[in-house]
Amino acid sequence: MSNETDFKLGLNVFIETNLQSPDYDGMILILYPEELNVQLPRHIGSFVERCSKLDKHIHNTTTVWNCEYVSGERLIISPTGKITAYHDVTVVKEAARKGMIRALDAGARNPLLVVQSVVEFPDAQLVCILGALEALYIPLQIRERGTVKNYSKLGFYAEDKLNEGFDRIVRNAIALERARVFTRDIGGADPERMTPGNVVEYVKSSFAGDINIKITVIEDEKIIAQDYPLLAAVSRAANRIDRHKARIVEIEYKPSDPSRITETIMLVGKGVTYDTGGADIKISGKMPGMSRDKCGAAAVAGFLKACSILKPPHLKVIGVLCLCRNSVGEDSYVADELLVSRSNKTVRVTNTDAEGRFAMADSVFKMAELAGNELNPHIYTIATLTGHARACYGKYTAIMDNHSARAANHASRLQFSGSRVGEGIEVSVIRQDDLAVNVGKCKGDDLLQVDMETKSRHHQLAAGFLIKVGGLENKNVKYTHMDIAGSAGEAPNEPSAVPILSLCHLHRVLLF
């Protein structure tokens, strides 16, 4: 794996206690509204006040000033803008990201970021650092061409003395961003750079030497056809090209002391490396961007990456990457086919562009079977699954609990975690209708892939399908479906790497 955007405390990332350190060539200051009473570092307040009198626009846009009180005598002021009761910590992330971008554009290669506490946002310091690091991401394929990184060293300043709590925040941010870089690399790379086969190799190289991680790859065509028949159907037209053939990648994290495990997280991610729509081919220019249909699997891999770095002692994690390509050709699966799933349910194909639920279905059933032998299991599916979720919630993630997870108020707790780390989450409720609508209509059909006559609730009924085909309808196993179709990030923006931060916050994959 290329390390061009890797961050390491003490090597290229430092905690700084001197705002005038000669080691930096510019300082980034987040400017908060006056009513929040966020104290500016000494000597800076009067300077910013003079700047405001000269140009009140500093409260609306990022600006660069010559200031003798800071490193490099270059001060980048990046405002949050007005913050109302309807805003969340995302305003801090965006201000830090824009400030870092402006610093780089101004020529800074050794920027120093002021990271302040904000009472209204308890995790503001963590989110601020993550926003700045996000701005430094260079796509994998550009890095692999030999492009140098866009910075030399980074500094983070909180106060003029070392603080153990701030050190922990910086270490958490570095670990989380390394996991998000890994996720963006997989999710954002083009469909040839990240074919199913190439994803496997990239995952193996990233986890090489990690004693807490075990990787199992299933790539034999006959085994996939037998054990993952719905995934095999999606992959059929792609199987003539070896690099496009389906793969199942299972990544398992175990802490060094298994006796401390209190919870088992089981994640299944949609990894469609390119989605043509299959025989129901995408039209009207809707195919560009379909290389990001693997962002669910990328997020699963990224969560395991965070665990491998931060090593939570209380978690066991099993991640499944369901990798395939939904190609079109003479061997495409087509509507009207009757398939038999791993759960032994017959499923009628109705639209080959609803391939995501097929890609994950058999792995969900396998996880449901394994859950009976695990301690306090919780199954997740993460997928760019439906345009309906995007239509309903825009750039936010839709999450849905089954009956067992809802009884634990899980979705609301995950939504709260998302609000703390700047990942917006909307809670949907799976109702009886969302399960019933998936029942087959023809004799001998247990399930429909999707009811094409239904005009509403498509992201909820997709979760209902996964519950039924995964054998979770009557099991007392917690299950949550996360539709990231709107939140995963669309070009020209880089992948957002959601929902890694929310999951890490909720499941305490952080240093405390």
Secondary structure, DSSP 8 states (H G I E B T S, - for coil): ---TT---BTTTEEEE--TT-TT-SEEEEEE--GGG-----TTHHHHHHHHHHH-GGGGTS-EEEE-TTSGGGEEEEEE-----TT--THHHHHHHHHHHHHHHHTT-SSEEEE---BTTBTTHHHHHHHHHHHTT---HHHHTTT---S-S-EEEESSSS--HHHHHHHHHHHHHHHHHHHHHHHHHS-TTTT-HHHHHHHHHHHHTT-TTEEEEEE--HHHHHHH-HHHHHHHGGGTTSGGGS-EEEEEEE--S-GGG--EEEEEEEEEEEEE--TTS---TT--TTGGGGGHHHHHHHHHHHHHHHH--TTEEEEEEEEEEEE--STT---TT-EEE-TTS-EEE---TT-HHHHHHHHHHHHHHHHHTTSSSEEEEEEE---HHHHHHHTTSEEEEE-HHHHHTTHHHHHHHHHHHHT--EEEEE--HHHHHTTB--STT--EES--TT--S-HHHHHHHHHHHHTT-SSS--EEEEEE-TTTS--TTS----TTHHHHHHHTT-S--
